[in-house]
Each structure stands twice: as structure tokens, then as C-alpha cells.
Amino acid sequence: MDAGVSESSARRALCHPDGKKSCGACCGMYNHRISDEAALMARLVERTRAFRRDASIEDEASLRAFRARWEDPPEVKLLGELASCPFLGLLDGLDPAGRVGCLVHPLQNQGVDGRDCGVYDRFICEDYLCAAHAVLKRPEVELVIAAVPDSYLYGLVITNPRLIRTFFELAATERGAYPTGQELARDEAIAAARHFFELVRDWPYRDTDGIFGAVVPGEGLETTRRAHPAGDRAMEPVDTLLLGLGTRTLNDSELADARGCMQDAVSAFAAALG
């Protein structure tokens, strides 16, 4: 985190960056065996509607009953022992294109705090910061915020800092210099980055368990690194991006197409930096 930037400011900048989108990854938003966008957002719509109907922030018993009814069991999760909070919902009515967030947070409830009824208590919720806060520089964060339009995609991108940084580094290698903050803020660079980040939404070569990118979920909280999509074939620099997109093992034709897609995106971004 940059000197002089408070933890609360950094949290607002990444978790709820612009009043249009937000990140629900640490609440378990993507920790489900069925995690395509349509199914995931439909679950949040259904859960939010049920919360508004059945629960009251003033009634702790109703909150605990809601958790018992809506908390995902281990068998439907990708990581069975990773908490998935049932109080994650939609903050802008029932708009799946809007912000996701905590339905029992005091900022949503005139100062009344119901987070102790969730899978994390209020102190864990207040203190936790994901790796992106420490890894990404402020201009890099600003580009992601500008380039990604909605909560579903934003959470997947901002919590994958290695994918973001690798994309920037490959462009830097191509052009001979790492982009400055001013270059990252160019409209052309934002548009080129948006094209790449959109691949995270529906990458055609993503494995069935590829929602977490290069991390493969196992039993409980166990994770391993994803097998290289090229198998025993020689690696190329863009293959790190393929891993970050959760790519399955590819045949020769698929690998050539996937690598070409990555290289095109890197080259377009490098050119857009000026």
C-alpha cells in the first residue's frame, strides 16, 4: 500500500471503488460448483429477495434463521471449508448489473451491524484485505477500475493480481518500458485492457474448475497449482496468462489459438500505451 494511503481508503478503492461495481470474492461469491455468470447472479437475486422478505436487521433470530436456510453446504462449494457468507447480496435493488455486498453491514442499515450473525464476525470483515491491496500499484488499480464495468467481472479480475501484473509486464517487454501511470490512464489503454479482461468472463478454454484461475480447488481448503495447458510442450511467455485464465489442457490447434489470442491482446495493449 502506498505511504499516506489509509487502510480504509484502500478498502473503499478496491472493494467498492466507484459506486457502480464492487467485489464479493472474499465473501465466497465464486465459491460454488456452478459459477457461470448467469447462475451466480440469479442466486444473488433470489437470496436478496428472500432477505428483504424474511429477515430483519433488528431481529437477530431472523438473521440466524436466514443464515441456516441460505448458507451453502460444503458439497456445492469448490472449496468446501472456505466460508461463503449467505448475507452477500445485491445492494442496488435487485439489479444483477449493480453492486454486490453485505446485506447486514451497518452502512446498509442505518448503523445497525448484523455481521456477527454471518460466517465472519465484524472484526474479520473490517480487518481483511486481499492480496491485490499489497501487490498492485495505484495506477494499475485505477486502470482495472476504469476498464471493468460490472461486479461479476470486477471481482474475478481484481482478485487475480498476478494475471493483471503479468499482462502489464508482457506489454512492457514488448514496448521496452513499464507503463507509467499517465500511460495507463489513456483511453486507448483502458479500452485495450477492457478487451483482455473481458476474456476472464467467458474464456472458451477455461476448465470446469477454472474460476480461480491458476489455483485448482481440492478437498476442504486444499489448493494446488494448475497443470500447464501446454502439457509437456515448450512454454511461451504468454502461457502465464493462460494459467491465470484457468485454462484446461489444450491440443495443438487450441493451444495455437489461445496463445495467439493472448499475444494479440498484449500487443494491442502495448500499442495503446503510446
C-alpha positions in Angstrom: 0.0 0.0 0.0 1.4 3.4 -0.9 2.6 5.6 2.0 0.0 8.0 3.1 -3.0 5.9 1.9 -5.1 4.8 4.8 -6.3 1.2 5.1 -9.9 2.4 5.0 -9.3 4.4 1.8 -7.6 1.4 0.1 -10.5 -0.8 1.1 -13.0 1.6 -0.4 -10.9 1.9 -3.5 -10.8 -1.8 -4.2 -13.9 -3.3 -2.5 -16.3 -0.6 -3.5 -14.4 1.5 -6.0 -16.8 3.7 -7.8 -20.5 3.3 -6.8 -21.2 1.2 -9.8 -19.5 -2.2 -9.0 -17.9 -4.0 -6.1 -16.1 -7.2 -5.2 -17.7 -10.0 -3.2 -14.9 -12.6 -3.7 -13.8 -12.7 0.0 -17.5 -13.4 0.9 -17.4 -16.5 -1.2 -19.1 -15.1 -4.2 -17.4 -17.5 -6.7 -17.0 -20.5 -4.3 -19.7 -22.6 -6.0 -19.5 -25.5 -8.4 -21.9 -23.7 -10.7 -20.3 -20.3 -11.0 -21.1 -19.1 -14.5 -22.3 -15.5 -14.5 -26.0 -16.1 -15.2 -26.4 -18.8 -12.5 -24.3 -16.9 -9.9 -26.1 -13.6 -10.3 -29.5 -15.4 -10.4 -28.6 -16.9 -7.0 -27.8 -13.4 -5.6 -31.1 -12.0 -6.9 -33.0 -14.9 -5.3 -31.1 -14.6 -2.0 -31.5 -10.8 -1.8 -35.2 -11.0 -2.5 -35.6 -13.6 0.3 -33.6 -11.5 2.7 -35.8 -8.5 2.1 -38.8 -10.6 2.6 -37.8 -12.9 5.5 -35.1 -11.2 7.6 -34.8 -8.0 9.7 -31.6 -6.3 10.7 -33.3 -5.5 14.1 -34.1 -9.2 14.7 -31.1 -11.4 15.4 -33.2 -14.5 15.4 -34.4 -13.8 11.9 -30.8 -13.3 10.8 -29.6 -16.6 12.2 -32.6 -18.4 10.7 -31.8 -16.8 7.3 -28.2 -18.0 7.6 -29.3 -21.5 8.4 -31.6 -21.6 5.4 -29.3 -20.0 2.9 -25.7 -20.9 3.7 -24.2 -23.2 1.1 -23.3 -26.7 2.2 -19.8 -28.0 1.6 -20.9 -30.3 -1.3 -21.9 -27.4 -3.6 -18.7 -25.4 -3.0 -15.5 -25.6 -4.9 -13.6 -25.3 -1.6 -15.8 -27.0 0.9 -14.3 -25.5 4.0 -14.0 -21.9 2.7 -16.7 -19.8 4.1 -19.4 -18.5 1.7 -21.5 -15.9 3.5 -25.2 -16.1 2.9 -25.5 -12.3 3.6 -23.7 -11.4 0.4 -26.4 -9.9 -1.9 -27.3 -7.1 -4.3 -27.1 -3.6 -3.0 -28.8 -1.7 -5.8 -32.3 -3.2 -5.6 -32.3 -6.5 -7.5 -30.1 -5.3 -10.3 -27.6 -8.0 -11.2 -25.5 -5.4 -13.0 -25.1 -3.3 -9.9 -23.0 -3.6 -6.7 -22.7 -6.7 -4.6 -22.1 -6.5 -0.9 -23.0 -7.3 2.7 -26.8 -7.1 3.4 -26.1 -6.8 7.1 -23.4 -4.2 7.0 -24.0 -1.1 9.1 -23.6 1.2 6.1 -26.6 -0.5 4.5 -28.7 -0.4 7.7 -28.5 3.0 9.3 -25.6 1.9 11.5 -27.1 -1.4 12.7 -24.5 -4.1 12.4 -25.6 -7.7 11.8 -22.3 -9.2 10.6 -21.8 -11.2 13.8 -24.6 -13.4 12.5 -22.6 -14.2 9.4 -19.8 -16.6 8.7 -17.3 -14.0 9.7 -17.7 -11.6 12.6 -17.5 -7.8 12.2 -13.8 -7.7 13.2 -12.7 -10.1 10.5 -14.8 -8.3 7.9 -13.2 -5.0 8.9 -9.6 -6.2 9.0 -9.3 -8.5 6.0 -7.6 -7.1 2.8 -7.0 -9.3 -0.2 -3.6 -9.6 -1.9 -4.4 -7.0 -4.5 -4.1 -4.3 -1.9 -0.5 -5.2 -1.4 0.5 -6.3 -4.9 -1.0 -3.7 -7.2 0.2 -0.2 -7.6 -2.4 2.6 -7.5 -2.2 3.4 -11.3 -2.7 -0.3 -12.0 -5.8 -0.4 -9.7 -7.2 2.7 -11.4 -6.9 1.1 -14.8 -8.8 -2.0 -13.7 -11.5 0.1 -12.1 -11.9 2.1 -15.3 -11.7 -1.0 -17.6 -14.1 -3.4 -15.8 -17.8 -2.5 -15.9 -19.6 -4.8 -13.5 -19.3 -6.6 -10.2 -19.2 -10.2 -11.6 -16.1 -9.5 -13.7 -14.5 -7.0 -11.4 -14.3 -9.5 -8.5 -12.7 -12.1 -10.8 -10.1 -9.6 -12.2 -9.1 -7.6 -9.1 -8.5 -10.7 -7.0 -6.2 -12.1 -9.7 -3.3 -9.6 -9.3 -0.8 -12.0 -10.9 -2.9 -12.0 -14.1 -3.0 -8.2 -14.1 0.7 -7.7 -13.4 1.7 -10.4 -16.0 -0.4 -8.7 -18.6 1.3 -5.3 -17.9 4.8 -6.9 -17.8 4.4 -8.7 -21.1 3.3 -5.4 -22.7 6.3 -3.7 -21.1 8.7 -6.3 -22.5 7.2 -5.7 -26.0 7.5 -2.0 -25.9 10.7 -1.8 -23.9 9.4 0.1 -20.8 6.9 -0.5 -18.0 3.8 1.8 -18.4 3.7 4.9 -16.4 0.5 6.0 -14.5 -0.2 8.6 -17.2 0.1 5.9 -19.9 -2.2 3.5 -18.1 -4.8 6.3 -17.8 -5.0 6.8 -21.6 -8.4 6.0 -23.1 -6.8 3.7 -25.6 -5.0 1.7 -22.9 -8.2 1.4 -20.9 -10.1 0.1 -24.0 -7.4 -2.4 -24.8 -7.2 -3.6 -21.2 -11.0 -4.0 -21.2 -10.8 -6.3 -24.2 -8.4 -8.5 -22.4 -10.2 -8.5 -19.0 -13.5 -9.5 -20.8 -11.8 -12.8 -21.6 -11.9 -13.6 -17.9 -15.7 -13.5 -18.1 -16.2 -16.3 -20.6 -12.8 -17.6 -21.7 -13.7 -20.5 -24.0 -10.8 -22.7 -22.9 -11.4 -22.3 -19.1 -11.5 -25.6 -17.3 -14.6 -26.6 -15.4 -12.8 -25.7 -12.1 -11.0 -22.7 -13.6 -13.0 -19.9 -11.9 -10.0 -19.3 -9.5 -7.5 -19.0 -12.4 -4.2 -20.7 -11.7 -5.4 -22.2 -8.4 -7.1 -25.5 -8.5 -9.6 -26.2 -5.7 -9.3 -29.5 -3.9 -10.8 -31.1 -0.8 -11.6 -28.7 2.1 -9.2 -25.8 1.8 -6.6 -27.6 -0.2 -5.4 -26.0 -3.4 -2.7 -26.8 -6.0 -1.2 -25.0 -9.0 -2.9 -25.7 -12.3 -1.2 -28.0 -14.7 0.3 -26.2 -17.7 -2.2 -26.1 -20.5 0.6 -26.9 -23.0 1.3 -30.2 -21.3 4.9 -31.3 -22.0 5.3 -28.9 -24.9 7.7 -25.9 -24.6 6.4 -22.9 -22.7 6.0 -19.4 -24.1 5.8 -16.2 -22.1 2.0 -15.7 -22.7 1.3 -19.1 -21.2 1.3 -17.5 -17.7 -1.8 -15.6 -18.9 -3.4 -18.9 -19.9 -2.8 -20.3 -16.4 -4.3 -17.1 -14.9 -7.4 -17.6 -17.0 -7.8 -21.2 -15.6 -7.1 -22.8 -18.9 -7.5 -26.6 -19.3 -5.0 -28.8 -21.2 -5.1 -27.9 -24.9 -4.4 -29.8 -28.1 -2.1 -28.3 -30.7 -4.8 -26.3 -32.5 -6.4 -25.0 -29.4 -3.0 -24.0 -27.9 -2.0 -22.1 -31.0 -5.4 -20.3 -31.0 -5.2 -19.5 -27.3 -1.6 -18.2 -27.5 -2.5 -16.1 -30.5 -5.4 -14.6 -28.6 -3.1 -13.7 -25.7 -0.4 -12.3 -27.9 -2.9 -10.2 -29.8 -4.2 -8.7 -26.5 -0.7 -8.0 -25.2 0.3 -6.3 -28.5 -2.8 -4.2 -28.7 -2.3 -3.0 -25.1 1.4 -2.2 -25.7 0.5 -0.2 -28.8 -2.3 1.6 -26.9 0.1 2.8 -24.3 1.7 5.1 -26.8 
